[in-house]
Amino acid sequence: MEKETKTIRKRYSNAEDDIIINYIISNPGNITKSCDELAIQLNRSSRGISIRWYKLSHKKLNKSFITF
């Protein structure tokens, strides 16, 4: 019988949220690059940080940084 593998989802702490918010607000010119740099710093995926940023920006800051 094979063993089931469960995915463990690591939650973001308030400190990590603050780091993400402060870093991207201070460098808003290229959010993708900021997420790549934060991924290394926080040991997370760039995509995960990007998703977290857009959720935080909508929820906490009530802003949208999507530009066309």
C-alpha positions in Angstrom: 0.0 0.0 0.0 1.4 3.4 -1.0 1.8 6.1 1.5 -0.3 9.3 0.8 1.6 12.5 0.5 0.0 15.6 1.8 0.9 19.0 0.8 1.8 21.2 3.7 0.8 24.8 3.0 3.1 27.3 4.7 1.1 30.3 5.8 2.4 33.9 5.6 3.2 35.5 8.9 2.4 39.2 9.7 6.1 39.9 9.5 6.3 38.4 6.0 3.3 40.4 4.9 4.9 43.6 6.2 8.1 42.8 4.4 6.2 42.2 1.1 4.1 45.4 1.4 7.1 47.6 2.3 9.4 46.2 -0.3 7.0 46.4 -3.2 5.7 49.9 -2.2 9.3 51.1 -2.1 10.0 49.6 -5.5 6.7 49.8 -7.5 8.3 50.2 -10.9 8.7 46.4 -11.5 6.6 44.2 -9.3 7.8 41.0 -11.0 11.4 41.8 -10.2 10.5 42.7 -6.6 8.7 39.4 -6.2 11.7 37.6 -7.6 14.0 39.3 -5.1 11.6 38.7 -2.2 11.3 35.0 -3.2 15.0 34.6 -2.5 14.8 36.6 0.7 11.7 34.8 2.1 12.4 31.4 0.7 9.1 31.3 -1.2 8.1 31.1 -4.8 8.0 34.3 -6.9 4.5 33.4 -8.0 3.3 32.8 -4.4 4.6 36.2 -3.4 2.9 37.9 -6.4 -0.4 36.3 -5.5 0.0 37.3 -1.9 0.9 40.9 -2.9 -2.3 41.3 -4.9 -4.4 39.9 -2.1 -2.8 42.2 0.4 -3.0 45.3 -1.8 -6.7 44.7 -2.3 -7.4 43.8 1.3 -5.1 46.0 3.4 -4.3 48.9 1.1 -7.5 48.9 -0.9 -5.4 49.7 -4.0 -4.9 48.0 -7.3 -1.5 48.2 -8.9 -2.6 46.6 -12.2 -1.7 48.8 -15.1 -2.3 48.4 -18.8 
